[in-house]
Amino acid sequence: MQDERGRRPTGDGGERPDLCDAADGNSICPVLAAVGVIGTEWRLAIVHRLLEGPQRFSEILRSNDRLNAKTLSATLKFLEGQGVVQRTVVSTRPFSVVYSLTEMGLGLAPAARELRQWGERWLLPRRQAAARAGAASRRPPVIQGELPRIVIGETDGRAKH
């Protein structure tokens, strides 16, 4: 619970400022920091995919038709650099690389699942309704009864010049 100045009580009688509302610009807002790590379309999608367990590059790539190898490679490198994903080289012939979530990455599981449920509840019905409306507008109109006659040429026998 916050007071009118945006501060939360600490429980010890003092107040602690909400870091996201700090006006000094030197504080780090945890929400903005988190969005900086997982805030693109593919980052959280890849984390969500890796929640199923360790996967090879090709398995992750095949998981979504819109994902290309360049984007996947760059995203995995970024997530690895942030400490969210771990890259393991498996010493087989030919060698393979397996990606998995670190402890930090596994900590995103509740957020990823909640976002999926939110999308299923709010976004999928909207997209399905829009797709139905779009499909209905592309269908030819239903004509009941007799079709109109189409006249090709002059009816009185004279040709126009």
C-alpha positions as CSV (number, residue, x, y, z in Angstrom):
1,M,0.0,0.0,0.0
2,Q,1.4,3.4,-0.9
3,D,0.8,6.8,0.6
4,E,0.1,9.9,-1.5
5,R,3.8,10.5,-2.1
6,G,4.3,7.1,-3.8
7,R,6.3,5.7,-0.8
8,R,5.7,2.4,0.7
9,P,6.0,1.8,4.4
10,T,8.9,-0.4,5.4
11,G,7.3,-1.9,8.5
12,D,9.9,-0.4,10.8
13,G,8.2,3.0,10.9
14,G,10.4,4.4,8.1
15,E,9.5,4.7,4.5
16,R,11.3,3.4,1.5
17,P,10.9,5.0,-1.9
18,D,9.5,3.1,-4.8
19,L,12.5,2.6,-7.1
20,C,10.4,3.0,-10.2
21,D,9.1,6.4,-9.0
22,A,12.5,7.8,-7.9
23,A,13.0,11.3,-9.3
24,D,16.8,11.4,-8.9
25,G,17.4,9.2,-12.0
26,N,20.1,7.2,-10.3
27,S,18.0,4.4,-9.0
28,I,17.3,1.3,-11.1
29,C,13.7,0.4,-11.6
30,P,13.4,-3.4,-11.3
31,V,10.6,-3.5,-13.8
32,L,12.5,-1.5,-16.4
33,A,15.6,-3.6,-15.8
34,A,13.7,-6.8,-16.3
35,V,12.1,-5.5,-19.5
36,G,15.5,-4.6,-20.7
37,V,16.5,-8.3,-20.5
38,I,13.3,-10.0,-21.7
39,G,11.6,-7.1,-23.4
40,T,11.6,-8.2,-27.1
41,E,9.2,-10.5,-28.8
42,W,11.7,-13.3,-29.2
43,R,13.5,-13.2,-25.9
44,L,10.6,-14.2,-23.7
45,A,9.3,-16.6,-26.4
46,I,12.7,-18.5,-26.4
47,V,12.7,-18.5,-22.6
48,H,9.2,-19.9,-22.6
49,R,10.3,-22.6,-25.1
50,L,13.3,-23.5,-23.0
51,L,11.0,-24.1,-20.0
52,E,10.3,-27.4,-21.6
53,G,13.9,-28.4,-21.1
54,P,17.3,-28.1,-22.8
55,Q,17.0,-27.9,-26.6
56,R,19.3,-27.7,-29.6
57,F,19.4,-24.7,-31.8
58,S,17.5,-26.4,-34.6
59,E,14.7,-27.5,-32.3
60,I,14.2,-23.9,-31.1
61,L,14.4,-22.7,-34.7
62,R,11.7,-25.1,-35.8
63,S,9.4,-24.1,-32.9
64,N,8.1,-21.0,-34.7
65,D,7.8,-20.4,-38.5
66,R,8.4,-16.7,-38.1
67,L,11.8,-17.1,-36.3
68,N,14.9,-17.1,-38.5
69,A,18.4,-18.4,-37.7
70,K,20.0,-14.9,-37.5
71,T,17.5,-13.6,-35.0
72,L,17.6,-16.8,-32.9
73,S,21.4,-16.7,-32.8
74,A,21.6,-13.1,-31.8
75,T,18.8,-13.6,-29.1
76,L,20.5,-16.6,-27.6
77,K,23.8,-14.8,-27.5
78,F,22.1,-11.9,-25.7
79,L,20.3,-14.1,-23.2
80,E,23.5,-16.0,-22.6
81,G,25.4,-12.7,-21.9
82,Q,22.6,-11.7,-19.5
83,G,22.9,-14.9,-17.6
84,V,19.5,-16.2,-18.5
85,V,20.5,-19.0,-20.9
86,Q,23.4,-21.4,-20.8
87,R,25.1,-22.8,-23.8
88,T,26.6,-26.3,-23.5
89,V,28.7,-28.1,-26.2
90,V,28.0,-31.8,-26.2
91,S,31.1,-33.7,-27.2
92,T,29.6,-36.1,-29.7
93,R,30.5,-36.6,-33.3
94,P,29.5,-34.3,-34.8
95,F,29.3,-32.1,-31.8
96,S,26.1,-30.4,-30.9
97,V,25.2,-27.4,-28.8
98,V,22.3,-27.5,-26.3
99,Y,20.7,-24.4,-24.8
100,S,19.1,-24.4,-21.4
101,L,17.9,-22.0,-18.8
102,T,20.1,-21.0,-15.9
103,E,18.7,-20.6,-12.4
104,M,18.1,-16.9,-13.3
105,G,16.2,-18.0,-16.4
106,L,14.1,-20.5,-14.5
107,G,13.1,-17.7,-12.3
108,L,11.2,-16.3,-15.2
109,A,8.9,-19.3,-15.4
110,P,6.0,-17.8,-13.4
111,A,6.1,-14.6,-15.4
112,A,6.3,-16.5,-18.7
113,R,3.4,-18.7,-17.8
114,E,1.3,-15.8,-16.6
115,L,1.9,-13.9,-19.8
116,R,0.9,-16.9,-21.8
117,Q,-2.3,-17.3,-19.8
118,W,-3.0,-13.5,-20.2
119,G,-2.5,-13.8,-24.0
120,E,-4.7,-16.8,-24.2
121,R,-7.5,-15.1,-22.3
122,W,-7.3,-11.6,-23.8
123,L,-5.4,-11.7,-27.1
124,L,-6.3,-15.0,-28.8
125,P,-10.1,-14.3,-28.7
126,R,-9.5,-10.9,-30.3
127,R,-7.3,-12.3,-33.1
128,Q,-9.7,-15.1,-33.7
129,A,-12.6,-12.6,-34.0
130,A,-10.6,-10.4,-36.3
131,A,-9.7,-13.4,-38.5
132,R,-13.3,-14.5,-38.7
133,A,-14.4,-10.9,-39.6
134,G,-11.6,-10.7,-42.2
135,A,-12.6,-14.1,-43.7
136,A,-16.2,-13.1,-43.8
137,S,-15.4,-9.9,-45.7
138,R,-13.3,-11.9,-48.3
139,R,-16.2,-14.2,-49.1
140,P,-18.3,-13.4,-52.1
141,P,-21.7,-12.1,-51.1
142,V,-24.5,-14.7,-51.0
143,I,-27.0,-14.0,-53.7
144,Q,-30.5,-15.4,-53.2
145,G,-33.0,-15.7,-56.0
146,E,-32.3,-15.1,-59.7
147,L,-29.0,-13.7,-60.8
148,P,-29.1,-10.4,-62.7
149,R,-28.8,-10.7,-66.5
150,I,-25.6,-9.4,-67.9
151,V,-26.0,-7.8,-71.4
152,I,-22.9,-7.8,-73.6
153,G,-23.5,-5.6,-76.6
154,E,-26.3,-3.4,-77.9
155,T,-29.9,-4.6,-77.5
156,D,-31.3,-2.6,-80.4
157,G,-29.0,-4.0,-83.1
158,R,-27.0,-0.8,-83.7
159,A,-23.3,-0.6,-83.0
160,K,-21.8,2.5,-81.4
161,H,-18.8,4.0,-83.1
